[in-house]
Amino acid sequence: MIMEVWDVFAKLSYAIIGLFVVISAIFFKHLPKPFKLLAFLFFTDAFFETCSVLLRNYSEDGTNLFISPLANLATLFIISVFYLRFVLRRGQYRIVYIVLSSLAVFLVVRDVIYALEGDFQNLHFLSLFYSSFMIAVFTITYFLQIAMYSDMKIVRNYLILSVVFFLHALFGMLFAVGINFMINESLEIVSYFWISRISLMLITNVVLIIMIWKLGRTRRRLQSD
């Protein structure tokens, strides 16, 4: 039953990613720069999902676990640029955040090597936990800056996205812990983490689709006038 629910959610996720890619492609040139950047989240998702499916179905050993760390790195890179360039206040602390985000590269390389070698006992998907942790740090920093600085302009879309990204990152960390149980113990234990995380992924995707559709449609209409 759990796996059937997971399969339904996974197919729904693929459909929403496909819808997002179509909508982003239609409105891409009309989007403001921050949302053009965020559109690449789903272009990369579509790319990595396609690679994962192809490897699972057509490779000799069906190994595709190394795709996940690469997707985590791409997501962290895009969201890091989004916050550091467009959302957060400028300051020297940004250098620290850039260095911390860059450390994810080493964890990705580690996870990719273990996945390719089939060393599942040592494959803990630390890259997923760390990338989710850093995304949570960016969102919390934004919330703190809103609270601390009276001149901090609150952008409604950024605030909504930050709440969604924070919840997504929180369950990403829980899911990263759950993966270790999945590999070394029972699938049943972490099934609820799976369903919760993919539910939040769907919510994140839908929120972004609505924002990009509204922004793209409005700006296209204004530019045509």
Long-range contacts (C-beta under 8 A, 24 or more apart in sequence): 2-187, 2-188, 2-191, 2-195, 3-187, 3-191, 5-195, 6-191, 6-194, 6-195, 6-198, 9-195, 9-198, 9-199, 9-202, 10-198, 12-202, 13-198, 13-201, 13-202, 13-205, 14-49, 16-202, 16-205, 16-206, 16-209, 17-42, 17-45, 17-46, 17-49, 17-205, 18-46, 19-209, 20-205, 20-208, 20-209, 20-212, 21-46, 23-209, 23-212, 23-213, 23-216, 24-212, 26-216, 27-212, 27-213, 27-215, 27-216, 27-217, 27-219, 27-220, 28-216, 30-215, 30-216, 30-219, 30-220, 30-223, 31-212, 31-215, 31-216, 31-219, 32-215, 32-219, 33-86, 34-82, 34-85, 34-86, 34-87, 34-158, 35-211, 35-212, 35-215, 37-78, 37-81, 37-82, 37-86, 38-78, 38-82, 38-161, 38-208, 38-212, 39-212, 40-78, 41-75, 41-78, 41-79, 41-208, 42-205, 42-208, 44-71, 44-74, 44-75, 44-78, 45-71, 45-75, 48-74, 63-115, 63-116, 63-118, 65-115, 65-123, 66-111, 66-112, 66-115, 66-116, 68-111, 68-115, 68-125, 68-127, 68-128, 69-107, 69-108, 69-111, 69-112, 69-115, 69-125, 69-127, 69-128, 70-108, 70-112, 72-104, 72-108, 72-127, 72-128, 72-131, 73-104, 73-105, 73-108, 73-127, 73-131, 75-131, 75-135, 76-101, 76-104, 76-131, 76-134, 76-135, 77-101, 79-135, 79-138, 79-165, 80-134, 80-138, 83-138, 83-139, 83-141, 83-142, 84-138, 86-158, 87-138, 87-142, 87-155, 87-158, 87-162, 88-138, 88-141, 88-142, 88-145, 89-145, 89-149, 89-152, 97-134, 97-137, 97-138, 97-141, 100-134, 100-137, 101-134, 103-130, 104-130, 104-131, 104-134, 120-183, 120-184, 121-183, 121-184, 123-183, 124-176, 124-179, 124-180, 125-176, 125-179, 125-180, 126-176, 128-172, 128-175, 128-176, 128-179, 129-172, 129-173, 129-176, 129-177, 131-172, 132-168, 132-169, 132-170, 132-172, 132-173, 132-175, 132-176, 133-169, 133-173, 135-165, 135-166, 135-168, 135-169, 135-172, 136-166, 136-169, 136-170, 136-173, 138-165, 139-163, 139-165, 139-166, 139-169, 140-166, 157-211, 157-215, 160-207, 160-211, 161-207, 161-208, 161-211, 164-200, 164-203, 164-204, 164-207, 165-204, 167-200, 167-203, 168-197, 168-200, 168-201, 168-204, 171-196, 171-197, 171-200, 172-197
